[in-house]
């Protein structure tokens, strides 16, 4: 055996990511929950297909579309959630970057 072959034979093998993670198992998962806590479930689609700022909606569609003078405005759009068509609305106050109200209705 040459020196090169001998060195290669003695070199420790790298632990692959899958092998490392499979060794962690349930104990590692329990430790992660203990350290980081449980997260709330995420809503990938948010409220149906609307992706509203406030989930669930915190006002009706008629309230959302109501504007009092030049200090408020709203965005209104529709989307499809499978066989349902949804009307979506976000209500804003000028000068505030986040919506103060969200509404939606699907039928």
C-alpha positions as CSV (number, residue, x, y, z in Angstrom):
1,X,0.0,0.0,0.0
2,X,1.4,3.4,-1.0
3,X,1.6,6.4,1.4
4,X,-1.2,8.0,-0.5
5,X,-3.5,5.0,-0.2
6,X,-2.6,4.6,3.5
7,X,-3.5,8.3,4.2
8,X,-6.8,7.9,2.3
9,X,-7.7,4.8,4.4
10,X,-7.0,6.6,7.7
11,X,-8.9,9.8,6.7
12,X,-12.2,9.9,8.7
13,X,-15.3,10.0,6.6
14,X,-17.4,13.1,6.6
15,X,-20.8,12.7,8.3
16,X,-23.5,13.5,5.7
17,X,-26.4,15.8,6.6
18,X,-29.0,13.0,6.3
19,X,-27.0,10.7,8.5
20,X,-26.5,13.4,11.1
21,X,-30.2,14.3,11.1
22,X,-31.3,10.7,11.3
23,X,-29.1,10.3,14.4
24,X,-30.9,13.2,16.1
25,X,-34.3,11.5,16.1
26,X,-37.0,12.1,18.6
27,X,-34.7,13.2,21.4
28,X,-33.4,16.0,19.2
29,X,-36.9,17.0,18.3
30,X,-37.9,17.1,21.9
31,X,-34.8,19.2,22.7
32,X,-35.6,21.7,19.9
33,X,-39.2,22.1,21.2
34,X,-37.8,22.7,24.7
35,X,-35.4,25.3,23.5
36,X,-37.5,27.1,20.8
37,X,-41.0,26.3,21.9
38,X,-43.9,25.3,19.7
39,X,-45.0,27.6,16.9
40,X,-48.5,28.5,16.0
41,X,-49.8,26.9,12.8
42,X,-49.0,28.9,9.7
43,X,-51.7,29.8,7.2
44,X,-50.1,29.4,3.8
45,X,-53.2,30.6,2.0
46,X,-54.2,33.0,4.8
47,X,-57.9,33.7,4.7
48,X,-59.1,31.6,1.7
49,X,-57.3,33.2,-1.2
50,X,-57.3,36.8,0.0
51,X,-54.0,36.9,1.9
52,X,-55.3,39.6,4.2
53,X,-53.3,41.6,6.7
54,X,-55.8,40.7,9.5
55,X,-56.5,37.0,9.6
56,X,-59.4,36.4,10.3
57,X,-61.0,39.5,8.9
58,X,-61.9,42.1,11.5
59,X,-64.6,44.0,9.7
60,X,-67.4,43.5,7.2
61,X,-67.1,44.3,3.5
62,X,-69.4,47.3,3.8
63,X,-67.3,48.7,6.7
64,X,-64.1,48.1,4.7
65,X,-65.4,50.0,1.7
66,X,-66.6,52.9,3.7
67,X,-64.3,56.0,3.6
68,X,-64.8,59.0,5.8
69,X,-63.4,62.0,3.9
70,X,-59.9,62.0,2.5
71,X,-58.3,60.3,5.5
72,X,-59.2,56.7,4.6
73,X,-59.0,54.5,1.5
74,X,-59.4,50.9,0.6
75,X,-58.2,48.2,-1.9
76,X,-60.8,45.8,-3.2
77,X,-60.1,42.7,-5.3
78,X,-61.4,39.3,-6.1
79,X,-59.8,35.9,-6.2
80,X,-60.7,32.2,-6.7
81,X,-60.4,29.6,-4.0
82,X,-61.1,26.3,-5.7
83,X,-64.8,26.6,-6.7
84,X,-65.4,29.7,-4.6
85,X,-65.0,33.3,-5.7
86,X,-63.9,35.7,-2.9
87,X,-64.2,39.4,-2.6
88,X,-61.4,40.8,-0.5
89,X,-60.8,44.3,1.0
90,X,-58.1,46.1,3.0
91,X,-58.9,49.4,4.7
92,X,-56.2,52.0,5.3
93,X,-55.8,55.3,7.0
94,X,-53.5,57.8,5.2
95,X,-50.1,58.0,6.9
96,X,-50.3,54.5,8.4
97,X,-48.5,51.8,6.3
98,X,-50.4,48.8,7.7
99,X,-54.0,48.1,7.0
100,X,-56.3,48.9,10.0
101,X,-59.0,46.6,8.8
102,X,-59.5,43.5,6.5
103,X,-62.6,42.0,5.1
104,X,-63.6,39.1,2.9
105,X,-66.6,37.2,1.6
106,X,-66.5,34.0,-0.4
107,X,-69.4,32.3,-2.3
